[in-house]
Amino acid sequence: MKIYDVLILGAGASSLMCASNLDKKLSVAIVDTNSKIAVKLKISGGSKCNITNVEVTQNNYDGESEFISNVLDNFSRDDLLHYLRVNGVEPVIRKNRYYFCKDSSDEIINIFKRSIAHAEMLLGRDILEVKKSDDIFEVKTSKSVLRAKSVVVATGGKSYKELGASDIGLSIAKSFGIKVKEFTPALVGLTVQKEQFWMKELSGLSCPVVIKVNGKTLKEELLFAHKGISGPAVLSASLYWQKGNIAIDFLPEHNILELIKDSKKQLSSVIPLPKRLSKAILEALDVEDVECKKITNESKEKLKQIHDYEFAPAGNFGFSKAEVSRGGVLTEELNPYTMEALDVKNLYFIGEVVDVTGELGGYNFQWAFSSGFVCAKSINEWCSQLDSNQ
């Protein structure tokens, strides 16, 4: 039976970056449930793929800061942009923050297709189990048993089940005694308590907000939805919220008391928000919609809450609506310079299967690409040492 140098489990962003940077002399195979590679990368960002962000630091992630920093330092945003440009892809910046493919995510997928031509593609097969006997790994799939000197687990998280997502990566880790944190939905809308049901009645409306949650301040759009609240600001906030209160500033660019000062207009007309939203907020704050000059001091105090509307979400929209998963293989179990398991030689974990989750805005693809590159570099060095010793 053939013994591969490297078996990569999963065919997503981290897997493809890893395979692309492996020494072409190595025998490499990529195994995935799907019949095509990069299915999540393909549809992300409206099929234009939010690749990375103008500013990327460990502070944009939920996870162990020092571990994240080590990985990002070894393959930074600038390294990623350089990699894309030398391969003929020039990303464009949107909203002064987000790097996207100019026309289609196929631009970056095609880079990977060219650079993994040396790898064997074993697609359309479920990954069932991984064992190790002596120095050789055995990977049981729905079609055959594969053998390899090293295994890279890049199986992702549980979001996008329709694209083949599962928690097989955690099962593999646990079978080797490696500690994990079970997956939970992340970058997902938040449901609301009865007291905030007024938000659900505004479904379809959006506005720029600042959300404060667990010491994080996030500025982006909020979208009111049938189930509660969503939009970029809420999705990133969901990464840091597990229970307790969040606080929303619905007018981050204004001071409500300055707006109403000396105005003769109706209060809901002065607030620079959609009229339906202005009226709903006033009702939620128990402030009468009168002419500004008639507003009482008590109402003015209540109006201040428009900058600090605090409440506890009821929960989230679940995995079916989640962009990514929070949780994964604990970083304390991995070497940040190689992504190798500390206690299982030649077993690596990269991408979303690791307990590192980024905010909305290209951070998770950056993590996938960075961890994949770091892993490939380590495997190349290991194989080079083997060759020099023979």
N, C-alpha and C positions, 0 to 999 in steps of 0.2 A: 504494500500500500504506500502511495506517495506521501512523503512528509514535507509539508510546506515550511519555508522559513518563517512566514508570518501569515496568520489567518486573522482577518479583520471582520468582526461581527457587526453588521450594520453597514448601510450604504448612504449615510447622510453626510452632512457638512464636515463633521470632525473626521469621519472615516476617509472621505475623499481627499481631504487635506493631508492626512497621514499617508495614505497610499501614494499620493502625488509626489511626496518628498522622500519616499523610501528608495534606497539604492536599487537601480534597475537590474542589478545582478541577482537580487533576492527573488526567490519564488514566493509570490504573494497571491492570495485569493481573498476576495470580498464575498461575504455571505449575507444574504438579506431575504426577508419574507416577501418583499415586493418584487415585481417582475422588472422594475426600472429603478435606476439609481436616483438619488436626490429628490424624492417625491415631495418632501416638505419644503425644501429649498426652492423647488420649482414654483409652488403656489404662494410663497410668502411675499408680503409687501405688495399685494395686488399683482403678483407674478413678476415683480421687478426687484424683489429681494433687498430688504434693508440690511446691507452688508455689515456696516459698522457705524460709528458715531464720531462726530468732530472731537468730542472729549471722552476719553475712555480711561477710567481709573478703577482701582479695586472698590472705591466708594459707590460705584454703580451696580454693585453685586450684593446679593445675599449669600454669605459664605465666609469662610475664614480668610481674612484680609491678606495676611502675609502669604498664604498659599497662592491666592489669586494674583497678587502682585508679582510673585516669582514667575508665574506662567506668562503673564502679560508682558513682563520685561523681556522674556526670551522670544516672543513673537508679538510685537506691538501693533497698534493700529497703523503706524507708518510702515512697518514691515509688510503688513497685509496689503496696503495700498500699493506699495512698490511691487509686490508679487503680482498683483492684478495688472498693473501697468506694463510690466515687462512681458506679460502674456497677452497684451493687446486689449485690455479692458480698462476704460477710464470712467470710474464711478462719478455720478453727479450728486451734488448736495441739495437737499430739499429742506425748507424751513430753517436754513442756516445751521442745521444740526445733523441731519441724517444722510448717510451715503447710500445711494441706490444704484443698481445697474441702470444704464441710460435707457435702454429699450425693453430688455427682458432678462429674467433670471437665467435664461439659456446662455447668456454671455459667460457667466461664471461657470455654469454646468459644463459648457463646451471646453473650457480650460481643463477641467478635471477629466473629461472624457479623453482628451488628448494625452494628458499626463499619466493616466492609469492604464494606458494601452498594454503595459507589461503585465498587468494583474489579471488573474483568471476571475471571471465573474460567475459566481454560483448563486443565482437569483431564484426567486420563487420557491424558497424552501425555509420552513420554520426552524429556528434554533431552539433545541430542546434541552440540551445539557452540555456541560463542559467538565471533563475530568482530567487529571494529570497522573501519568504513570511514569515513574522515574523522571526523565527530563522531557518527556513528550506529552503534549496535550491531545486529548481526544474530544472532538466536538461532534456531538450527535445532532443530526438534523433530520427533518422529515423525509429526506431522500437517501441519506447515506451518513457514514461516520467519517469525519475528516481528521487528519493528524497534522500537528505542527509543532515547531520548536518554540514558537511564541504566539500568544493570542492577544489581540487588542479588542476590548469590549467597547463598542461604540453604538450601542443599541438604543440610545435615547431614553425618553421618558414615556409617560402614559397618555399625554395629550395627543389628539388626532388618532384615535383608535381606528378610524376608517382608513388610515394610511398605514396600518399595521403596527401601531405603537403598542408596547407592552412593558411589563416590568421584568422581563427575562434577564436583563442586566443585573438587577438586584438579586435575583435567584442564583445567578452564577456566582456573584460575590459571596453570598451567604453560604453557598456550598463549599467555599474555601475558607470559611470562618472569618470573612472580612465584614466589618461592621457597616451597616447602612442606615439611612433614614428613609422610611417609606415615603413614596411619592404622594404629594398633594397638589391640587390645581394651583397654578400661578399665572400671573398676567391674565386675569379673568375678572369679569364684572362682579359687583357686590350686590347682594340682595339687601333689602331694608326691613326694618321693624315697622309695626303698624303706624307709629307716630310719623314715619317718613313716607307713607304710602302716597303722599302728594307728589313725590318724585316720579312715581310710576305713571301718573296721569299726564306727565309732560313728555312722554315717549317720543323721541325724534328730535327734540330740542337739544342744542349743545351750547356751551359757553366756555371761555377760558377761565381756569380756576387755579388756585394754589391749594394743594392738599398737604396737611401735616399728619404724619403717622409714625409712631415709634422713633421720633428724633429725625426723621427724614422729611425734607420739603420738596415737593414735586409740583412743577408748573407745566400745565398742558391743558388740552381740551377735556371737558367732562361731557359725556353724552347720557341723557336720560333714556332709560330703556323700560320695556314692559316688565322686566323682573326687578329693576332697581336702577343702578347707575353703572355706566361703562365709559368707554372712551380712553384715550392714551393716559391721562392723569390717573384715572381709577385703576387701570390695568397695572401700572407701575406701583401704585399704592397697595394693591392686593399682594404684592410680593412681600411687603413688610408687615402686613396686617394678619393677625391670626385670631385675636379677640380684643375687646375693648374699643375705645373711641378713636375716631378720626375727626379732623377739623377741616372744614372747607371755607376758603375765602372766595366768595362769588364775584367780588369786585377787586381783584388784585391790583388793578391799575388806577383805582380811584379811592377817595375817602368819602364815604356815604354822607357824613355830616357836612362836609364842604359842598357836596352836590346840592343838598337841600337848603343850604344857607341862603337866605334872601330870595329864594325862588317862590314864585306865585303859582306854580303849576301843581297839578295833582302828583302825589308822591310816586305812584307807579309809572308816571310819565317821565319823571326826572331820572329814575334808576336806569342806567344804560344797559339794559338787558331786554330780551324779547318780552313784550307786554304780558304775555301769559305766564312767563317765569317770574317777572316782577311781582305780579299779583299773588302768585302761589307762595313766594317767599314771605311776603308781607303777612299773608294769612298764617303761615307756619310760625312766624315770629309773634303772632297776635298783635300786629300793628295795623291800625285802621288806615285805609287808603284815603286820606284827606288832602287838602291843600297843604303844601309844605309849611306855610306860615301858621297853620293851626295845630301842628304836631306838638304834643306835650313832651316835657322833659323825660317822662317815664317811657314814652315811645322812642325817643332818641336813644335812650340806653338800650332798649331792645334792638333798635336798628343796627347797633354796633355788631350784633351777632352775624350780620351779613358778611362780615370779614372773618368770623370765627364760629361758623355753624358746626357745633360739635354733636356727634351722635355715634352710636355703636351699630355697625352693620349687622345684619342677621346671619349672613354667611356669604357664599359665593355661588356663581353660576355652574360650577362643577367642571369635570374634565372635558365634557363635550364642547364647552365654550372656551376652555383654557388654551392660551398660546403655547405654554410650556408647563413643565412640572417642577415643583420645588422638591428638594430632597435628593437622595442618591447615595452613592458610595461615599462614606465619610472621608474627607480630605486627610484626616489624621492617619488614614490607612495607606496613603499614597505618597510617593516621592515627588515633590513639586517640580523638580528639575528633569524628571523622566516620565511621569505619570504611571510608573510601575508600582504594583502592590508591594508594600514593604516586606511582607512575609511570604509572598509567592513569586518566585523569580520568573521573569518573562511573561507575566500576566499584567496587562495594562488596561486602564479605564480612562476614557476621554469623552468630551462633549457633555451632553445633558445627563448622562447616566451618573455623572459626578455631582456631589452636593454643592454645586455652584450655580446660581441662577441670576441672570441679569435683568435689569429694568427693560421696559419697552424701548426700542430705538436702535436696534442693531447689536446690542451688547451680547446677546446669546449666540449669534453667529460669530462674533469676534472671539468669544470664549471657545466655541467649537473649533474654529480655525487655529487659534493659539495652542490649545491643548493637543490638537492633532499634529501640529508641526513639532511641538516639543517631544511628543512621543516618537515620531519618525526619526528625529535627530538622535534620540537615545538608542533606538534600535539599530540605526546605521553605525553608531559608535561601537555598540556591542558586537555586531557582526564583523566590523573591521578588526576588533581585537581578536576575535576568533580566528580570522584569516591570518593575522600576524603570528598567532601561536601555533599554526599548523605547519 
